[in-house]
Amino acid sequence: MNQTISLKIAKTLLKRIYFVIGLFLISFNLIAKIELLDRVVAVVDSGIIMESQLNSRVEEILVRLKSDKAELPPLNLLEEQVLDRLIIEEIQLQLAERAGIKISDSELNQTLARVASQNNLSLEDFRIKLEGEGTSYKSFRDTIRKELIIQRVQRGKVGSKIDISEQELENFINSEEGKTQLAEQYNVQHILLAVKSGSSELETTEIKNNAESLIKRINDGENFEKLAASYSSGQNALEGGFLGWRSSAELPSLFADAVLDMKVGEISDPLKSGAGFHILKLIDKRGNTVKFLDQTLARHILVQPSEIRTENQAEELINSIYQRLVEGEDFKQLARQFSEDPGSKMDGGELGWSNPGDYDPAFEQTLNATEIGQLSEPVKSSFGWHIIEVMDRRNEDVSQEEQKNRAYQIIFKRKFEQELQSTLIELRAEAYVDIKLST
């Protein structure tokens, strides 16, 4: 009888084993049929780049190129260009993380307000417009934050190498080059064929030959934007190589010397720099000078919502401050007591002379509508609630000040761009990069 029981137990166990094996085989078959939805296309130091990131960026560029009716480069070359840009971005973002670089919400909002203002919209209207076009405002904010972080990394890596003395500024302003070039601007396109550090003479010659071949293709009628997107290592490659309007002094010296003698529509010979071989196309020329600006002298009191103050409480506080001002209390004292703008609080809210475009659009609109010596009613900007008093206005000749500021920016930008390409190539060479994108 014990033998019969043992046999039954054995059969029961055997059935259970077959059942488990069956379930395993079914599960295995189901898993085998699951399609891979995303995958790693590159490992960059401690980070990764996913195929979905690559596809999303490629799609954005294709949509823009199509909307501009530009000729599309081969997809595989475009993917390589985009992946290389994502790799360099990832390297810079990791540098930022290690250095503790962050962009505050206040700084981000200020940048977004400027973008909105350039589109003649308030920040709220800009958000509504984006979402109406199918773009996530949160995603747009994240993208802008990332770009600001990368800009800060680049300024830290490159800006520290740039030194501009007062004598250098004066020399530039007083030079014939400075006097002439400050007034003239060029619209330029650019292709860079990079030469890696330590490349042999044979490799360098081959890259130069490739540059000459590209020039021939352009002169034979091929589209510059397409070739830039396909082959250029420049930061503006995926934008068709467009550098935008710049005076010759704002261009790297190598470029400035070339465009001075170029005719509109002309293509340069290959220009050799430490970063590689450059090809330029001069699209157009124009003159641009600004000598007078309408300026406003104002002061304000800022009250912001916070973790301990709701939006309604902030509005109630600013209204009560406004009422006290109307009743004759001193603006400076109330600003020092209540204002939450650290830059102007201790100066009684005084902001100094401002130029058009310096402030948040909502703030500036109210500023412009307020008469000299008058208080504005409380107004809400992207920073919080303000009361503004306009103290004076003037149409100021700012030629000397603007000339000096612009001279500094021109010299800095020229030196910055000369260093940036080499720095990015160095960062790329020093990083661990494992590309898993199939070719």
C-alpha positions in Angstrom: 0.0 0.0 0.0 2.9 2.3 0.8 4.2 1.6 -2.7 0.9 2.5 -4.3 0.9 5.9 -2.4 4.5 6.6 -3.4 3.6 5.9 -7.0 0.6 8.3 -6.9 2.8 11.0 -5.3 5.4 10.5 -8.0 2.9 10.7 -10.8 1.4 13.9 -9.2 4.9 15.5 -8.9 5.6 14.5 -12.5 2.4 16.2 -13.7 3.3 19.3 -11.8 6.8 19.3 -13.4 5.3 19.0 -16.9 2.9 21.8 -16.1 5.7 24.1 -14.9 7.8 23.2 -18.0 4.8 23.9 -20.2 4.3 27.3 -18.5 8.0 28.1 -19.0 7.9 27.2 -22.7 4.8 29.3 -23.2 6.4 32.3 -21.4 9.6 31.8 -23.4 7.7 31.9 -26.7 5.7 35.0 -25.6 8.9 36.8 -24.5 10.6 35.8 -27.8 7.8 37.5 -29.7 8.0 40.8 -27.7 9.5 43.5 -30.0 12.3 45.7 -28.7 10.8 49.2 -28.2 14.0 51.0 -27.4 17.7 50.3 -27.2 21.1 51.9 -26.3 22.8 53.4 -29.4 25.8 54.8 -27.5 27.5 54.6 -24.1 29.2 57.8 -23.2 31.3 57.7 -20.0 28.7 57.1 -17.2 25.7 57.8 -19.4 23.8 56.3 -22.4 22.0 57.6 -25.5 18.8 55.7 -26.4 17.6 55.1 -29.9 14.4 57.0 -29.1 16.5 60.1 -28.3 18.3 59.8 -31.7 15.1 59.2 -33.6 13.3 62.1 -31.9 16.2 64.5 -32.7 16.5 63.3 -36.3 12.7 63.7 -36.8 12.9 67.3 -35.4 15.6 68.2 -37.9 13.8 66.5 -40.9 10.6 68.4 -40.1 12.6 71.7 -39.9 14.5 71.0 -43.1 11.2 70.1 -44.9 9.5 73.2 -43.7 12.4 75.3 -44.9 12.2 73.3 -48.2 15.8 72.4 -47.9 17.3 69.4 -49.7 17.5 66.4 -47.3 20.8 64.7 -46.7 21.1 60.9 -46.8 19.4 59.5 -43.6 22.4 57.4 -42.5 24.7 60.5 -42.7 22.2 62.6 -40.9 21.9 60.0 -38.1 25.7 60.0 -37.7 25.8 63.8 -37.4 22.9 63.8 -34.9 24.4 61.0 -32.8 27.8 62.8 -32.7 26.0 66.0 -31.5 24.1 64.0 -28.8 27.4 62.4 -27.7 29.1 65.8 -27.3 26.0 67.1 -25.5 26.0 64.2 -23.1 29.7 64.7 -22.3 29.0 68.4 -21.5 25.9 67.5 -19.4 28.0 65.0 -17.4 30.7 67.7 -16.8 27.9 70.0 -15.6 26.6 67.4 -13.2 30.0 66.8 -11.7 30.6 70.5 -11.4 27.2 71.0 -9.7 26.0 73.4 -12.5 22.3 74.1 -12.2 19.9 76.6 -13.8 17.4 78.1 -11.4 13.7 78.4 -12.2 14.1 82.2 -12.1 16.9 82.2 -14.7 15.0 79.8 -16.8 11.8 81.9 -16.7 13.8 85.0 -17.6 15.2 83.2 -20.7 11.8 81.9 -21.7 10.3 85.4 -21.2 13.0 86.7 -23.6 12.1 84.0 -26.2 8.4 84.9 -25.8 9.2 88.6 -26.2 11.1 87.9 -29.4 7.9 86.3 -30.7 5.9 89.4 -29.5 4.1 87.3 -26.9 3.8 87.2 -23.1 5.2 84.1 -21.4 1.7 82.7 -20.9 0.6 83.3 -24.5 3.8 81.7 -25.6 3.0 78.6 -23.6 -0.5 78.5 -25.1 0.9 78.9 -28.6 3.4 76.0 -28.1 0.8 73.6 -26.7 -1.6 74.6 -29.5 1.1 73.5 -32.0 1.4 70.2 -30.2 4.7 71.0 -28.4 4.8 70.1 -24.7 5.7 73.3 -22.7 7.4 71.1 -20.0 9.5 69.4 -22.7 10.4 72.9 -24.2 11.4 74.1 -20.7 13.6 71.1 -20.2 15.3 71.6 -23.6 16.0 75.3 -22.9 17.4 74.4 -19.4 19.7 71.8 -21.0 20.9 74.4 -23.6 21.6 76.9 -20.8 23.6 74.3 -18.8 25.7 73.4 -21.9 26.3 77.1 -22.6 27.6 77.5 -19.0 29.9 74.5 -19.4 31.3 75.9 -22.6 31.8 79.3 -21.0 33.6 77.6 -18.1 35.8 75.5 -20.3 36.5 78.1 -23.0 35.8 81.4 -21.3 38.5 80.9 -18.7 41.1 80.8 -21.5 40.1 84.2 -22.8 41.6 87.4 -21.5 40.8 90.8 -22.8 42.6 93.9 -21.5 41.4 97.5 -21.5 44.3 98.3 -23.9 43.1 95.6 -26.3 39.6 97.1 -26.2 41.0 100.6 -26.9 43.3 99.4 -29.6 40.4 97.7 -31.4 38.0 100.6 -31.1 40.6 103.0 -32.4 41.8 100.8 -35.2 40.8 101.2 -38.8 39.6 97.6 -38.7 37.4 98.3 -35.7 35.9 101.5 -37.1 35.2 99.8 -40.4 34.1 96.3 -39.3 31.8 97.4 -36.5 29.4 98.9 -39.1 29.4 96.0 -41.6 27.8 92.6 -41.2 28.0 89.4 -43.1 25.6 86.5 -43.5 27.8 83.4 -43.7 27.4 79.6 -44.0 30.1 77.3 -42.8 31.3 73.7 -43.2 34.1 72.2 -41.0 35.9 69.0 -41.8 37.6 68.2 -38.5 41.2 67.1 -38.2 41.8 65.1 -35.1 44.8 65.9 -32.9 47.8 63.8 -33.9 46.6 63.1 -37.4 49.3 62.2 -39.9 50.3 64.4 -42.8 48.6 61.9 -45.1 45.3 62.0 -43.2 45.4 65.8 -43.1 46.0 65.9 -46.9 43.1 63.5 -47.5 40.7 65.7 -45.4 41.9 68.8 -47.4 41.2 66.9 -50.6 37.7 66.1 -49.3 37.2 69.8 -48.6 38.2 70.6 -52.2 35.8 67.9 -53.5 32.9 69.5 -51.5 33.7 72.9 -52.9 33.6 71.5 -56.4 30.2 69.9 -55.6 28.8 73.2 -54.3 30.1 75.1 -57.3 28.5 72.4 -59.5 25.2 73.2 -58.0 24.8 70.9 -55.0 23.0 72.3 -52.0 25.3 73.8 -49.3 22.8 73.1 -46.5 22.6 69.4 -47.4 26.4 69.0 -47.5 26.8 70.9 -44.2 24.2 68.6 -42.5 25.9 65.5 -44.0 29.6 66.3 -43.5 30.3 69.3 -41.3 31.5 68.9 -37.7 30.7 72.6 -36.9 28.2 73.5 -34.2 25.8 74.9 -36.8 26.0 71.9 -39.2 22.4 70.7 -38.6 21.1 74.2 -39.2 22.6 74.1 -42.7 25.9 75.7 -41.5 24.3 79.1 -41.0 26.3 81.4 -38.7 23.8 84.2 -38.9 24.4 87.9 -39.4 27.8 89.0 -37.9 30.3 91.8 -38.4 33.6 90.6 -39.6 35.0 91.4 -36.2 32.5 88.9 -34.6 33.8 86.2 -36.9 37.0 84.2 -36.1 40.0 86.0 -37.6 40.4 83.3 -40.2 36.9 83.8 -41.4 37.0 87.6 -41.2 40.1 87.8 -43.4 38.4 85.6 -46.0 35.0 87.3 -46.2 36.5 90.7 -46.6 37.5 89.8 -50.2 34.6 87.6 -51.0 31.7 88.5 -53.3 28.1 87.6 -52.3 27.4 84.0 -53.3 31.1 83.1 -53.5 32.6 80.0 -51.9 36.0 80.2 -50.1 39.0 77.9 -50.7 39.6 75.5 -47.8 40.8 77.5 -44.8 43.1 75.6 -42.4 42.8 76.1 -38.6 43.7 74.0 -35.5 40.2 72.4 -35.7 40.4 71.3 -39.4 39.5 72.7 -42.8 36.7 75.3 -43.2 34.5 76.1 -46.2 32.6 79.4 -46.2 29.8 80.8 -48.3 29.0 84.5 -48.2 25.3 84.8 -48.6 24.8 88.5 -48.1 26.2 91.8 -46.6 24.6 94.7 -44.7 25.5 97.7 -42.5 24.0 98.1 -39.0 24.7 100.8 -36.4 22.8 102.0 -33.3 23.6 105.4 -31.7 20.6 106.5 -29.6 18.3 104.6 -27.2 15.2 105.5 -25.3 16.0 104.8 -21.7 13.9 104.7 -18.6 14.9 105.3 -15.0 12.6 103.4 -12.6 12.3 101.8 -9.2 10.1 98.9 -8.1 8.9 96.7 -5.2 8.7 93.0 -5.8 6.6 90.5 -3.8 6.8 86.8 -4.7 4.7 83.8 -3.9 6.7 81.2 -1.9 6.3 78.0 0.1 4.9 80.1 3.0 3.0 82.6 0.9 0.3 81.7 -1.5 -0.4 83.5 -4.7 -3.5 85.2 -3.1 -1.4 86.3 -0.1 1.3 87.7 -2.4 -1.4 89.7 -4.3 -3.0 90.9 -1.0 0.4 92.1 0.3 1.3 94.0 -2.9 -2.1 95.7 -2.9 -1.6 96.8 0.7 1.8 98.2 -0.1 0.4 100.0 -3.1 -2.3 101.6 -0.8 0.3 102.8 1.6 2.3 104.4 -1.2 -0.9 106.1 -2.5 -1.4 107.5 1.0 2.1 109.0 1.0 4.5 106.6 2.6 8.1 106.7 1.4 8.9 104.4 -1.5 12.5 103.7 -0.5 11.5 102.7 3.0 8.8 100.3 1.8 11.1 98.8 -0.8 13.8 98.2 1.8 11.2 96.6 4.1 9.2 94.5 1.6 10.9 94.1 -1.8 12.3 90.6 -2.6 14.5 91.8 -5.4 18.0 91.4 -3.8 19.6 93.5 -6.6 17.6 96.7 -5.9 16.1 96.2 -2.4 18.8 98.1 -0.4 18.9 100.9 -3.0 15.2 101.6 -2.3 14.1 99.6 -5.3 16.1 101.7 -7.9 16.9 99.8 -11.1 19.0 102.4 -12.8 18.7 103.4 -16.5 17.3 100.6 -18.7 17.2 100.0 -22.4 14.3 98.5 -24.4 14.1 94.7 -23.9 15.9 94.6 -20.6 12.9 93.5 -18.6 10.2 90.8 -18.5 7.5 91.7 -21.2 4.7 92.3 -18.7 6.9 94.5 -16.5 8.1 96.5 -19.5 4.7 96.9 -21.0 3.5 98.5 -17.7 6.8 100.5 -17.4 6.2 102.0 -20.8 2.6 102.9 -20.0 3.4 104.7 -16.8 4.0 108.4 -16.8 7.1 110.1 -15.3 6.5 110.5 -11.5 3.6 108.1 -11.4 3.1 104.8 -9.7 1.8 101.8 -11.6 -0.9 99.6 -10.1 0.4 96.2 -9.1 1.4 94.1 -12.1 2.2 90.4 -12.3 5.3 89.2 -14.3 7.0 85.9 -14.4 8.9 86.8 -11.3 6.1 87.9 -9.1 4.1 91.0 -8.3 5.5 94.5 -8.9 4.7 98.2 -8.1 6.7 100.4 -10.5 7.5 104.1 -10.3 8.9 105.8 -13.4 11.4 108.4 -12.2 12.7 109.8 -15.6 13.1 109.1 -19.3 15.7 110.2 -21.8 16.8 109.6 -25.4 20.5 108.9 -24.8 23.5 108.9 -27.1 25.0 105.6 -26.1 27.6 105.4 -28.9 30.7 105.3 -26.7 29.2 102.9 -24.1 27.7 100.6 -26.7 30.9 100.7 -28.8 33.0 99.6 -25.8 30.5 96.9 -24.8 30.2 95.7 -28.4 34.0 95.7 -28.9 34.3 93.5 -25.8 31.6 91.1 -27.0 33.2 91.0 -30.5 36.7 90.3 -29.2 35.4 87.7 -26.7 33.2 86.0 -29.3 36.0 85.9 -31.8 38.4 84.3 -29.3 35.6 82.1 -27.9 34.8 80.5 -31.2 38.4 79.9 -32.0 38.8 77.9 -28.8 35.4 76.2 -28.8 35.8 73.8 -31.7 39.2 72.6 -30.5 37.8 72.2 -26.9 34.9 70.1 -28.0 37.1 67.9 -30.2 39.4 67.4 -27.1 36.4 66.6 -24.8 35.2 64.0 -27.4 38.6 62.4 -27.7 39.1 62.2 -23.9 35.6 60.6 -23.2 34.8 56.9 -23.3 32.4 56.4 -26.2 31.0 53.1 -27.4 28.8 53.5 -30.4 26.3 50.6 -30.8 24.4 52.1 -33.8 24.4 49.5 -36.6 25.7 50.8 -39.9 
